[in-house]
Amino acid sequence: MAQRKSRILKLIFWIILLPIAIVLIAFAIANRGPVTVRFDPLPFAVDMPLYAVGLGGIFIGLVSGGIMTWLRGGRWRRAARERQRDKEQLERELAPLRDRDGQAAPARPAATGTDITRAA
């Protein structure tokens, strides 16, 4: 089942990636002419192909978006680390009690439909 799902995901990846790659290659071939990029208040000017300007802008946008997404997720990663530490501490506290009572493993509670792992 997992192998089939992996194959389907790879197929979907290539179905999406191949047309995008073809469009980007066509864009690069069609826009090889040089353009001058000026950084207005600064005395810098760079001559480069138009496709490099376009693809560079896309790349900068993707990287900055990824960084912003990662920064915004910091709160959730911190909460997950704290919950993991709490869980490990509780398991350490519970281990001697289990050994004392001779229990092999705790019974899992029945599903009630409420999510107790998410704090409100």
ZITA-V854336 format. One line per field, one symbol per residue. ss: DSSP state (~ for helix, > for strand, _ for the rest). phi: phi as a letter, one per 30 degrees, with the letter a starting at -180 (. if undefined). Layout:
ss->???
phi->???
This chain:
ss->_~~~~~~~~~~~~~~~~~~~~~~~~~~~~~___>>>>>>____>>>>>>~~~~~~~~~~~~~~~~~~~~~~~_~~~~~~~~~~~~~~~~~~~~~~~~~~~~___________________
phi->.dddddddddddedddddddddddddddddbdddbccccedcdcbbcadedddddddddddddddddddddddeddddddddddddddddddddeddddddiddaddddddcjccddcdd
